Amino acid sequence: MKTKDTEQLVYPKALKCFRSLKEAIEAFENILKKDSQQSQTDFYRAKRFLREGEDFFRESIKNARRLLGPIPEYVTPDYKNWRESLLAEYSMLAKTEEEQALLEELLQDEFLNKLMDKEEIRKFLRLNYASQQEGKRKLSHIKIRIIFDKLDELLAEAKNLQKRILSEKKV
């Protein structure tokens, strides 16, 4: 049960999304270079990376909702225990709530450091700290929120580059 379920975690899909979007952005930027003689093949390759990134983004959001969303009443205690141990094992939840301590925790997070630099972590924490405590949201889920904000930013950048190429008729 564990190996199959851990493949469906948020982090692997988010990392694949990140890599695909970075590839798409790099390919689109190469096409936009003035002296570049990129072909339609390069454009379609970049579009494929963008499409893969979008797919991984949707899958990782779906998995995040499954792991972090409300637990239905009908689930067994085994599932609840499995979910809690899985969240703890992969350090998906923030342990602290005070802003400065939370910042230190996030800056030390191995997965966040794969996706962004320390300034970006600070930026996303500032953007999300207050809103993550409103309504039914839990502050402990802020790591996942920051990851999705970063991926959403990359997705928007890749789409804007694609639109720019199409509007300039570079391909």
C-alpha positions as CSV (number, residue, x, y, z in Angstrom):
1,M,0.0,0.0,0.0
2,K,2.7,2.5,0.9
3,T,4.8,2.5,-2.2
4,K,1.8,2.9,-4.5
5,D,0.4,5.7,-2.4
6,T,3.6,7.5,-2.0
7,E,4.0,7.7,-5.8
8,Q,0.8,9.8,-5.7
9,L,2.3,12.3,-3.2
10,V,2.3,16.0,-4.0
11,Y,6.1,16.5,-4.0
12,P,7.0,14.2,-6.9
13,K,4.4,15.6,-9.1
14,A,5.3,19.2,-8.1
15,L,8.9,18.5,-8.8
16,K,8.1,17.1,-12.3
17,C,5.9,20.2,-12.9
18,F,8.7,22.5,-11.9
19,R,11.2,20.8,-14.2
20,S,8.8,20.7,-17.1
21,L,7.9,24.4,-16.7
22,K,11.5,25.4,-16.4
23,E,12.3,23.5,-19.6
24,A,9.4,25.2,-21.4
25,I,10.5,28.7,-20.2
26,E,14.0,28.1,-21.3
27,A,12.9,26.8,-24.7
28,F,10.5,29.8,-25.2
29,E,13.2,32.2,-24.2
30,N,15.6,30.7,-26.7
31,I,13.1,31.1,-29.4
32,L,12.6,34.8,-28.5
33,K,16.3,35.6,-28.8
34,K,16.7,38.0,-31.7
35,D,19.6,36.1,-33.3
36,S,18.0,32.7,-32.7
37,Q,17.1,30.5,-35.7
38,Q,14.7,28.3,-33.8
39,S,12.4,26.0,-35.8
40,Q,8.8,25.1,-35.3
41,T,10.1,21.8,-33.8
42,D,11.6,23.8,-31.0
43,F,8.3,25.6,-30.4
44,Y,6.3,22.4,-30.3
45,R,8.9,20.9,-28.0
46,A,8.4,23.9,-25.6
47,K,4.7,23.6,-25.9
48,R,4.9,19.9,-25.0
49,F,6.9,20.8,-21.8
50,L,4.3,23.4,-21.0
51,R,1.5,20.9,-21.4
52,E,3.3,18.4,-19.3
53,G,3.8,21.0,-16.6
54,E,0.1,21.9,-16.6
55,D,-0.8,18.2,-16.3
56,F,1.6,17.7,-13.4
57,F,0.3,20.9,-11.8
58,R,-3.3,19.6,-11.9
59,E,-2.3,16.2,-10.6
60,S,-0.3,17.6,-7.7
61,I,-3.2,19.9,-6.7
62,K,-5.6,16.9,-6.8
63,N,-3.2,14.9,-4.6
64,A,-2.7,17.8,-2.2
65,R,-6.5,18.0,-1.8
66,R,-6.6,14.3,-1.1
67,L,-3.8,14.4,1.5
68,L,-4.6,17.8,3.1
69,G,-8.3,18.2,2.6
70,P,-11.1,17.3,5.0
71,I,-11.3,13.6,5.8
72,P,-14.7,12.1,4.9
73,E,-16.6,10.6,7.8
74,Y,-16.6,7.1,6.3
75,V,-12.9,6.6,6.3
76,T,-11.3,4.0,8.5
77,P,-9.0,4.9,11.4
78,D,-6.2,3.1,9.5
79,Y,-6.5,5.6,6.7
80,K,-6.4,8.5,9.1
81,N,-3.2,7.1,10.7
82,W,-1.6,6.4,7.4
83,R,-2.3,10.0,6.2
84,E,-1.0,11.5,9.4
85,S,2.2,9.4,9.3
86,L,2.7,10.1,5.6
87,L,2.4,13.9,6.1
88,A,4.9,13.7,9.0
89,E,7.3,11.5,7.2
90,Y,7.5,13.8,4.2
91,S,7.5,17.0,6.3
92,M,4.5,18.4,4.4
93,L,3.1,20.3,7.3
94,A,4.7,23.3,9.0
95,K,5.4,22.7,12.6
96,T,5.4,26.3,13.9
97,E,2.9,29.1,13.7
98,E,4.9,32.2,14.7
99,E,6.0,34.1,11.6
100,Q,9.7,34.3,12.3
101,A,10.0,30.7,13.5
102,L,8.0,29.6,10.4
103,L,10.3,31.5,8.1
104,E,13.3,29.8,9.6
105,E,11.6,26.4,9.2
106,L,10.7,27.1,5.6
107,L,14.2,28.4,4.8
108,Q,15.6,25.0,6.1
109,D,13.1,22.9,4.1
110,E,14.9,20.7,1.7
111,F,12.1,20.6,-0.9
112,L,11.4,24.3,-1.0
113,N,15.1,24.9,-1.5
114,K,14.9,22.8,-4.6
115,L,12.3,25.0,-6.2
116,M,13.2,28.5,-5.1
117,D,15.8,30.6,-3.5
118,K,15.6,32.1,0.0
119,E,14.3,35.4,-1.2
120,E,11.4,33.7,-3.0
121,I,10.5,31.8,0.1
122,R,10.4,35.0,2.1
123,K,8.3,36.6,-0.6
124,F,5.7,33.8,-0.7
125,L,5.6,33.6,3.1
126,R,4.8,37.3,3.3
127,L,2.1,37.0,0.6
128,N,0.5,34.0,2.3
129,Y,1.0,34.2,6.0
130,A,-2.1,36.2,6.8
131,S,-4.4,34.7,4.2
132,Q,-3.5,31.1,5.2
133,Q,-5.0,31.7,8.6
134,E,-8.4,32.9,7.3
135,G,-11.5,30.7,7.0
136,K,-11.0,27.0,7.0
137,R,-7.3,27.2,5.9
138,K,-4.7,25.8,8.2
139,L,-1.3,27.6,8.7
140,S,0.3,24.2,8.8
141,H,-0.5,23.8,5.1
142,I,1.5,26.9,4.1
143,K,4.4,24.8,2.6
144,I,2.1,23.4,0.0
145,R,0.5,26.8,-0.6
146,I,4.0,28.3,-1.2
147,I,4.9,25.4,-3.6
148,F,1.7,25.9,-5.6
149,D,2.2,29.7,-5.8
150,K,5.7,29.2,-7.2
151,L,4.4,26.6,-9.7
152,D,1.6,28.9,-10.7
153,E,4.0,31.8,-11.2
154,L,6.1,29.6,-13.5
155,L,3.1,28.4,-15.4
156,A,2.0,32.0,-16.0
157,E,5.5,33.0,-17.1
158,A,5.6,30.1,-19.6
159,K,2.2,30.9,-21.0
160,N,3.1,34.6,-21.4
161,L,6.3,33.7,-23.3
162,Q,4.2,31.4,-25.6
163,K,1.7,34.2,-26.3
164,R,4.6,36.6,-27.0
165,I,6.1,34.2,-29.5
166,L,2.7,33.7,-31.2
167,S,2.0,37.4,-31.3
168,E,5.4,38.1,-32.8
169,K,5.0,35.2,-35.2
170,K,8.4,33.9,-34.4
171,V,7.4,30.4,-35.5
